[in-house]
């Protein structure tokens, strides 16, 4: 594991309010899928660093 600090952007209150106002579950699904892809990319990067000798 690296000692780098990862910055995770948090949604603003305004963005949350707009999301709740629109009440569009497809947008939420898109956000969650993108977050999963980002998590998998991060894990893949970590695995690659650990296996290189």
N, C-alpha and C positions, 0 to 999 in steps of 0.2 A: 504494500500500500504506500502511496506517496504521502508526503507531509504537506502537500499543497492544500490551501484552503479553497474550497469550491464555493462560489457565490451562487446561490439559488435565488432567482428573482421572485418576489412575492407579488401577487396581483394587488393593484391599488384598490382602495375602497370604491373609487369611481368605476373601475372595471368590473368589480363584483356587483355593484348596483346595476350597471347596464346589463350584465349577464342575467341577473335575476329578473330584471324588467322584461327582457326578451323571452325568458323562459324557453330557450331552445336547447333541447337535450343533445342535438347533433353537435353543437358547439362544445358542450361539455365533453362529449365523446372524443372529439378532435383534440381537445386539450389533454385529456388523459392518455390518448394514444401517443401523442407527441412526447409527453413526459416519460412514458414507458420506453419509447425509442431512445430518448436521451439517456435514460438509465442503462439500457443495454449497451449503448455506445461507450459509456463511461466504464462499465464492467469489462467490455471487450478490450479497451485501452489498458486497463489495469492488468488483465490476464496476459496481454502481449508483453507488457513491461516485465512481468514476473517470469515469463518463459524464455526470454532472451538471455543467453549466457555469455 
